C-alpha cells in the first residue's frame, strides 16, 4: 500500500475523522456523516455486501483495498476491516489516492 495513503489515513484518524467498528460505521453512513467507506479485501462477504448496499442506498463512495491488518495498523487499532471517513476533504484526498494506486 502507498505510504502517502497510509500517512493520510493516519492523519485522518488523529484528527478524529475516521469511524471504525461495524455498528458505528453503519450509524455514520445512515446519519449522513459518512463521506467514504473503506473496506479491507479480507472483510467477510457479508460485511462487503452490507456496506456495498449502504453505499448504493446512501450514495456514499466505497473503496475496497488492502487487508485488515494494514488498514488497522495505519489507524493504530486492531482488527478493523471497515472504516468510514466523515470529513469531505480527507474523503476526497483518500479516494483520489486509492484511484491513482489502482
N, C-alpha and C positions, 0 to 999 in steps of 0.2 A: 504494500500500500504506500502511496505517495506521502513523503514526510510532511509536505506542506498541508495536505489534508489532515493528517494526524495532529499537527500543531494547531490548525484552525479548530478542529473538533475539541481539542483540549482547552483551548481558549474559550470556546462557547460554553463548555462545562463550568469553567472557573467563573464565567460571567453570569451563570445561572440560567442559561438559555437552552438547556437540554433537559428533557423529561425522560426518565427511564422507568422500567417496570411496566409490564403489560397493561395493568389496570390504569395507571397514571397516564400512560400514553393514549389509551382509548379516551379518557376524560379530556385530555388536552385537544385531541382531534375533534371530538364531538362538541366541545365548547367553542370551537373556532380559533383556539390559540395555536394549534399545530400548523406549522408552515412547511415542514419537510419531514417525511418518515424515512428513517434509515433502518434497514433490516440486514442482519447477518445472513450470509448464504447458507449457513448451517442452522438457521432458525427452523423450528418444526414446520411441516407442511400446513398444519392447522393455523399456526401463527401467521405464516405468509399469506394464506388465503384470507384470514380475518382482516389483516391490515391492507391487503390489496382491495378488498371490498370497501373498507373505510376510506381508502384513498379515492376510489371512484365516487362513492356516495358524497363525501365531504369536499371533494375536489382539492385534495392535498397531494402534492407530488410525492412519489415514493421512489427510493433507490435501494437496490439490493446489492451488497458488495461485501467483500472480505469475510472474515469469520468472527464469531462472538468474542473470542479471546483478544483479537487485535482491537476491535471496537471497544471492548471493556477496558483494556489497558490504556487506550487513548483518553478515556474519560476518568480513569482512576477508580473503577468499580469492578466487581466480579460478575461474570456470567450475565451480560446484558446484550441479548440479541436484538432488542428493539430500542430505538432511540427516536425521539421526536424533538425537532428543533422548533423553538417557539419565538424566534426572532427573525424578521424578514431579511435583514442584511446577512446574517450568518447563513440562513437557509439558501439564499441566492448564491453566496460565495461557495458554500459546500456543494451545492447542486452543480454549479459550473465546474468545480474541480473534479467531481465524480464523472461528469460527462466528458471532460478532457482526458481523463485516465482511461475510460472505456473506449 
